[in-house]
Amino acid sequence: MYRPTACLLPLAGAVLLLGSVATASAQSLEICVVHNNADHPSITAIVNGMNEEAPRYDAAVTYFDPAFDPQRQVSMIEDCVARNADIVVVNAVDPAAVVPALRAVNQAGIPVIMQNANTNEEGEAYIETYVGSQSFDQGYAVGRMVAEAMPDGGKLAIITGRPGQIDVVQRTAGLRAALNDAKSTVEIIAEEPADWSKDRALTVMQALLTRYPDLDAVFGQDDPMALGALQAIQASGVDDILVFGVNGNKDACAAIAAKQMFGTAMQLSYLVGVYTVRAAYDVSQGRLVPNQILAPTAPVTQDNIAEWQDQCW
């Protein structure tokens, strides 16, 4: 059966944060969500979006947090099945390790939606759709920023999230594609994981500064990691390393406005939550959904930060 490859849905309303579980009485649609790690600003924004949108569809949402433990994630997915959820939503800790659990949910007759971090090709056979961000385009937007900011070339380091996750792969690929399209002579001299952690990124950046004293720029694949790198750079006394991120977190936008970070690629994670609830409702009604539903992105730099500041989160 043919499915369109992507769907960009309209913006929803205000943000409502209800904590780890959003429930209401007499709900007709039970959505069970298993995060990969709730201790991240983008997951908080996703939860906000789901909590705001759920009442529109008479839905109750329950959240589980395995804290990046793939075995705990499998166990929590099993808990969702035991709860007789109508829809199970999974944000994969590991794209391959989650496949047996996805298969089991599918065999139990419960539809699965992947959210924010997708499974691999094998796992896609057991899911209805993936709801996430335009991660390739985010990487591409950063690559364009890098090429324009460094017209004479230079040395760039990438601080990545958890190796193998789709956003890591796609953001790196998008960055490389943009540099290639721009015929940039910027050289990527290191790719080091920090697992989406600001503190780990700080430590990684300290090591990079020691190993590469002539480093010109760093791309943190999310804003917390970019801010961790920025903290290490500022502590070292170096003031000429360009810092790029992805997300549009308030702290990153403030750093861009203060000319401490060069730029970021906007990730509207709130909309990922909104779109997930809408997709869950459509699936519950037997409607056709696209195989990917992607929230849009946009480059945010010192030149246009005033236009985007009110959408930073």
C-alpha positions in Angstrom: 0.0 0.0 0.0 1.3 3.4 -1.0 1.9 6.0 1.7 3.1 9.6 1.2 6.6 10.0 2.7 5.9 13.0 4.9 3.2 15.2 6.3 3.6 18.6 7.9 0.7 19.4 10.1 -0.5 22.9 11.3 0.5 24.5 14.6 -1.5 23.8 17.7 -2.2 25.9 20.7 -0.6 26.7 24.1 1.6 24.5 26.2 0.4 22.6 29.3 2.8 20.7 31.4 1.2 18.0 33.5 4.2 16.0 34.7 5.0 12.3 33.9 1.4 11.1 33.5 -1.6 12.9 31.9 -4.9 11.2 32.5 -8.6 12.1 32.6 -11.8 10.3 33.4 -13.8 8.4 30.8 -11.1 8.7 28.1 -11.8 6.7 25.0 -8.2 6.5 23.6 -5.4 5.1 25.8 -1.9 6.1 24.6 1.1 4.5 26.3 4.4 6.3 25.7 7.8 4.8 26.4 10.5 7.5 26.2 14.2 6.9 25.7 15.2 9.5 28.3 12.8 11.9 29.9 15.6 14.1 31.3 16.0 16.2 28.2 14.4 19.5 27.2 13.1 18.1 23.9 11.2 15.3 25.7 9.7 17.8 28.1 8.5 19.8 25.0 7.1 16.6 23.4 5.2 15.8 26.6 3.8 19.3 26.7 2.5 18.9 23.2 0.9 15.6 23.9 -0.7 16.8 27.1 -2.1 19.9 25.3 -3.4 17.9 22.4 -4.8 14.8 24.2 -8.1 16.4 25.5 -9.0 17.4 21.9 -9.2 13.7 21.1 -10.6 12.4 24.4 -7.3 10.6 25.0 -5.3 9.7 28.1 -1.6 9.5 28.0 0.7 7.5 30.3 4.5 7.9 30.2 7.3 5.6 31.0 11.0 6.6 31.3 13.7 3.9 30.9 16.5 6.5 31.3 18.4 5.2 28.2 18.4 1.6 29.4 17.3 -0.6 26.4 16.3 -3.5 28.7 14.1 -1.3 30.8 12.6 0.0 27.7 11.6 -3.4 26.6 10.1 -4.1 30.0 8.1 -0.9 29.9 6.8 -1.6 26.4 5.6 -5.0 27.8 3.9 -3.0 30.6 2.1 -1.0 27.9 0.7 -4.2 26.4 -0.3 -5.4 29.9 -2.2 -2.2 30.4 -4.2 -2.9 27.2 -3.3 0.4 25.7 -4.9 1.3 22.4 -1.7 2.8 21.0 1.9 2.3 22.0 4.3 5.1 21.3 8.1 4.3 21.5 11.1 6.7 21.4 13.8 4.1 20.8 16.9 3.9 23.1 18.5 1.7 20.5 17.0 1.2 17.0 17.9 -2.5 16.8 17.4 -3.6 20.4 13.8 -2.4 20.5 12.8 -4.5 17.5 11.7 -7.7 19.4 9.5 -5.6 21.7 7.9 -3.9 18.7 7.2 -7.2 17.1 5.6 -8.4 20.3 3.3 -5.4 20.5 2.4 -5.9 16.8 1.6 -9.5 17.5 -0.7 -8.4 20.4 -2.7 -6.4 17.9 -1.8 -3.0 19.2 -0.6 -0.4 16.8 2.9 1.1 17.4 4.0 4.7 16.6 7.7 5.6 16.8 8.4 9.0 18.1 11.5 11.2 18.0 14.0 8.3 17.6 13.0 5.7 15.1 13.7 2.0 14.9 15.7 0.3 12.1 14.5 -1.1 8.8 13.5 -4.4 10.3 11.5 -2.7 13.1 9.6 -0.5 10.6 7.7 -3.6 9.6 5.9 -3.5 12.9 5.0 0.2 13.1 2.3 2.5 11.7 4.4 5.7 11.3 7.3 7.6 12.7 6.7 11.1 14.2 9.8 13.2 14.5 11.8 16.1 13.2 13.4 16.8 9.8 16.8 15.8 11.2 18.5 15.6 7.8 17.3 19.1 7.0 18.5 20.3 10.5 22.0 19.0 9.7 21.8 20.5 6.3 20.8 23.9 7.7 23.8 23.7 10.1 26.1 22.7 7.2 24.9 25.8 5.3 25.6 28.0 8.3 29.1 26.4 8.7 30.0 26.9 5.0 28.8 30.6 5.1 30.5 31.4 8.4 33.8 29.7 7.3 34.2 30.6 3.6 37.9 30.0 3.7 37.5 26.6 5.3 38.7 25.4 8.7 38.5 22.6 11.1 35.2 21.4 12.5 34.4 18.9 15.3 31.0 17.2 15.8 29.7 16.2 19.2 27.0 13.6 18.5 24.2 12.0 20.4 24.0 8.3 21.0 25.7 6.5 18.1 23.3 4.7 15.7 20.2 6.8 16.5 18.4 8.2 13.5 18.9 11.8 14.5 22.7 11.3 14.9 22.9 9.6 11.5 20.7 12.1 9.7 22.1 15.2 11.2 25.6 14.2 10.3 24.6 13.2 6.8 22.8 16.5 6.3 25.8 18.5 7.5 28.1 16.6 5.1 25.7 17.1 2.2 25.5 20.8 2.8 29.2 21.2 3.0 29.6 19.1 -0.2 26.9 21.1 -2.1 28.6 24.4 -1.0 32.0 23.0 -2.2 33.2 23.9 1.2 36.8 23.2 2.3 35.8 22.9 5.9 37.3 19.7 7.3 35.5 17.5 9.8 38.4 16.4 12.1 36.5 14.6 14.9 33.1 13.0 15.7 32.8 12.3 19.4 29.6 11.1 21.2 28.2 12.8 24.3 24.9 10.9 24.4 22.7 14.1 24.3 24.2 15.2 27.7 25.4 18.8 28.3 27.8 17.6 31.0 29.3 14.9 28.8 29.6 17.4 26.0 31.6 19.8 28.3 34.0 16.9 29.0 34.3 15.9 25.4 34.9 19.5 24.4 37.7 19.9 27.0 39.4 16.9 25.4 38.9 18.3 21.9 40.5 21.6 22.8 43.5 19.7 24.1 43.8 17.5 21.0 43.0 20.2 18.4 44.3 23.6 19.6 43.6 24.9 16.1 39.9 23.9 16.1 37.7 26.5 14.4 34.2 25.3 15.0 32.1 22.7 16.8 28.6 21.3 16.0 26.7 20.0 19.0 23.9 17.8 17.6 21.5 19.3 20.1 21.6 22.6 22.0 22.4 21.2 25.4 25.5 19.6 24.0 26.3 22.8 22.1 25.9 24.7 25.3 28.2 22.3 27.2 30.8 22.8 24.5 30.4 26.5 24.8 30.9 26.3 28.5 34.2 24.4 28.0 35.3 26.9 25.3 34.6 29.9 27.6 36.4 28.3 30.5 39.4 27.7 28.4 39.7 31.4 27.5 39.4 30.7 23.7 37.0 33.2 22.0 37.2 32.4 18.3 35.5 28.9 18.1 32.1 29.0 16.4 29.4 26.9 18.1 26.4 25.4 16.3 23.5 23.4 17.7 20.1 22.0 17.0 16.8 22.5 18.9 16.0 26.1 19.6 16.2 25.8 23.4 15.8 29.2 25.2 19.3 29.1 26.6 20.7 28.5 23.1 18.7 31.3 21.6 19.9 33.6 24.4 23.4 32.6 23.6 22.9 33.3 19.9 21.4 36.7 20.7 24.4 37.4 22.9 26.7 36.4 20.0 28.2 33.5 22.0 26.7 30.8 19.7 26.6 31.2 16.0 23.4 29.4 15.3 21.0 26.5 15.7 18.5 24.6 13.6 15.0 24.9 15.1 13.4 21.6 16.3 9.8 22.2 17.3 9.6 19.2 19.6 6.3 20.5 21.0 4.8 19.8 17.6 6.2 16.3 17.6 4.0 15.7 20.7 1.0 17.3 19.0 1.4 15.3 15.8 1.8 12.1 17.8 -1.6 12.4 19.4 -3.2 13.3 16.1 -1.6 10.3 14.4 -2.6 8.0 17.3 -6.2 9.1 16.9 -6.1 8.6 13.1 -4.6 5.1 13.5 -7.3 4.2 16.1 -9.9 5.2 13.6 -8.4 3.0 10.9 -7.3 5.9 8.8 -4.3 5.9 6.4 -1.3 7.8 7.9 1.9 8.7 6.1 5.0 6.6 7.0 6.7 9.7 8.4 5.2 12.8 10.0 7.9 15.4 10.4 7.8 18.7 12.3 9.4 21.5 10.2 12.8 23.1 10.8 14.4 26.5 10.2 17.9 27.9 10.6 18.3 30.4 13.5 21.3 32.7 13.5 22.4 36.0 15.0 20.9 37.6 11.9 17.4 36.4 12.4 17.2 35.5 16.1 14.7 38.3 16.7 12.2 36.7 14.4 12.5 33.3 16.2 13.0 34.2 19.8 9.3 33.8 20.8 9.3 30.2 19.4 12.4 29.1 21.4 11.5 26.6 24.1 
